[in-house]
Amino acid sequence: MSVLRSTDSALPVPPDPFFTVGARLDNGLGRTGTIHTPHGDIRTPAFIGVGTKATVKAVLPEAMKDLGAQALLANAYHLYLQPGSDIVDEAGGLGKFMNWDGPTFTDSGGFQVMSLGVGFKKVIAMEAVGVQNDDVIAHGKERLARVDDDGVTFKSHLDGSRHRFTPEVSMQIQHQLGADIMFAFDELTTLMNTRGYQERSIERTQAWAVRCVAEHEKLTAERSHRPYQALFGVVQGAQYEDLRRQACRGLESIVGESGRGFDGYGIGGALEKHNLGTIVRWCCEELPDAKPRHMLGISEPDDVFVAIEHGADTFDCVNPSRVARNAAIYHPDGRFNINTSRFRRDFTPIDENCDCYTCTHYTRAYIHHLFKAKEMLASTLCTIHNERFTVRLVDEIRSSIEGGYFEEHKAETLGRFYAKKRQAESDAGAGA
């Protein structure tokens, strides 16, 4: 594949340096650092809260700032459909549109290639269940997206209208949205796709990445009145080591006419939970050490620890807010559902050691009542807590790396969080 190179360019460039590395784990992969953006620094590792439609559901942007979120991520596909990326651009960009003055990310629409195409849940499956099948479709679902080598044609989930995403269109939308960090358009496959399809998909995503870099440089020059937007390439390859490493090397080789390549990298795709650390390690061993690495779509405590340990700098996930709306609460002693009867007369905070607004003002009994009464405030209060729990979890991991006690902190935190679950599994095994 041809590589575009030139050293003569007047294109705006990101802050110099864009990323600085701080303390490291003994394995040489896990580290702290700082991403420097036009809207402020992001101290890494960092959890990036997901505001899909320019809002973290049920909470104000101001609440996200108060609970310690450093940056937010929005969805290019959803904002393209509603209200339209041109309207966000006219408003002054994503941050101004949603009254968030910190750094912002946008994804490329690549996730919808999978979710609309195969009709599965809105989270990436982390288990390979069933036979491999490239024509797989979820039961009772319609295929709303079809992929070809040029791009993706899809039907809107809102009104059934037809649309076309190509690498160029994704870049145009994301430039209009104006986030500090955006992602190249990629094809997200599932664990059920065959090895042969994964190979073809890697080639397709690589070709799209070349087109994204070219369009990104063109739009950066045309939109020099806006701050520079960093572009991250996305690594696919599912559970195959050779494909993951091939994808990393391929993305690193892409250089635009300005002489610049990607500003950072996203590690994406469906992957098996028990292989998460191994896959992240494969990628981080290949990717350049001086550039940040974003892990797409994880937030469970064990996944967070293993991803950071093997080199991930930032990551995002809808899960803290999504499960909150279903009464699921994160707590140092494990996750629990607050709408069960045992909390009806529990007048203690969700977590007496949590400093979030919910825990310092409300009781479990009150939140239990809100869910039973189907009051919207229930979602707000639980989302505030779950987002704070996740942000704080990562902040404490960052401190443990800086302080040299990561392993002890990992063992203590995960041992406590999963103790009840492991005991229940042990009891169930003993009774079988």
Beta strands, then each sheet from edge to edge (+ up, - down):
strand 1: 19-24
strand 2: 31-37
strand 3: 40-44
strand 4: 46-50
strand 5: 72-74
strand 6: 104-106
strand 7: 145-147
strand 8: 152-155
strand 9: 162-165
strand 10: 181-183
strand 11: 230-235
strand 12: 264-267
strand 13: 293-296
strand 14: 314-317
strand 15: 328-329
strand 16: 336-337
sheet 1: 1+ 2- 3+
sheet 2: 4+ 5+ 6+ 10+ 11+ 12+ 13+ 14+ 4+
sheet 3: 7+ 8- 9+
sheet 4: 15+ 16-
end
